């Protein structure tokens, strides 16, 4: 198998995994293409690489909320942990802004039948935006 064939197979599997987590192939394609756009031969830290695990944890909570599970406390804890983790980076403002933008985009991409999913993502985005404002005032 060639290197290009391996990359195509790997990206398809990654996209399928994101589709399961996000509940949308459109979101999965965007996340997958963003991840692959920043892939390099050497290990290099990118904004996408830093915020994706945090983003996917909130997406998982939103999926749980869609099934009727109360996750408010977990959501607040996850956003607080994300802000604390990313605030230590030299480009914390850009990282947190990208995190908020990703959450808002995912909320907009949610279908009309996923109101609690979209509401939870919007809540997470507003909590993170408030934390950005708080950090800016320090």
N, C-alpha and C positions, 0 to 999 in steps of 0.2 A: 504494500500500500504506500502511496506517495505521501509526502508531507502535506500537500494540499488536500488530498482525500481525507487524511487524518484530521486536519483542521475543520473541514466541512462536517465530518461526522461528529467531532467534538462540539462544534457550535450548534448543531442540530439537537444534540442531547441537552446542551445547556439551555437552549431556547425552550425545549419541551419542559424542562424542570421549572424554568421561570413561568411558563404558561400555567403549570399546575399551581404554583405558589400564588401568582398574581391573579389567576382566574381570567386572564385575557391574553390572547396571542399578540395583540397589537402592543401591549405594554412589554410583553416578553421579547418581542423583536427589537423594540427600542433599547431595552436594557442590555440585551445580548449584543446588539450592534455597537452600543456605546462601550461595552466591555472589550469587544474585539478591536474597536478602533484605537484603543489605548494599549493594546498588547504589544510588547516589545521583546526582543531576545533576552536582554538582561532584566533582572528584577528591578522594577521601577514602580514607585508608589504614585498612584494617581488619585484624583478626586473620586472617580468612580469606584476605584478599589477600596478607598477608605469608607465611603458612605454606603456601599451596597449591602454589607452585612446588617447595618443598622436599619436600612430601608426595608430589607426583607423580613426582619423581625417585626416591624410594624405591619407589614403586609400580612404576615401570619396572624397577628393579633386581629387585624381587620377581618380576615377570613373566619376566625373563631367568633367574632362579634356577629358576623352574618348568620351564623348557625344558632345564635341566641345566647351565647355565653357572655357574661358580664366581664369585661376586660378593662374597665376604666382605670383601676388601680395599677394594673400591669402596664397600660399605655403610658400613664404619667411617669412610672418608674423607668420605662424604656426610653422615653424622650429625655428624661433627666440624665440617665446614664450615657445616652448618645451625646448630649451637649457636653457633659463632663469629659467624656473621652475625646471628642473632637476639639474641645477648647484648648487642649494642650498643644495642638499643632500650630506651626507658624502661620498657616493660612486658614485659621479657624473660621474667619468670617466667610470666606469663599466656600469652605466645606459645609458650614451650616446653611448657607444660602442655597447651595445645590441640594442639600437634604430637604429643605422646605419646598423648593421648586419641584423636586421629584415626588414628594407627597401630594402636592397640589395637582400635579399632572395626573397622577394615578387616581386621585379622587374624581377628576374631570372625566377620565376614561372609563370609570365604572358605569355599567349599564343602569338603566332606570330601575331595574329590579334589585339593585344592590345598594339601597339607600343607607342601611346601617354601615355597610362597608365604606361607602364614600364619606359618610358623616364622621366615622372614626378617623379616616385619613385626614379630613379637614381639621378635626380636633387636634391631631398630632402636629399638623403643620402650624396651627395657631399657637400651640404650646411651644413649639420650637422657635417660632418667630418672636414670641414674648421673651424667651431666653436670650435670643440674639440681641434684642433691645436692652435687656438687663446687662448683658456683657458689654455692650457698647457704652453704657452709662458708667461703668466702673472705671 
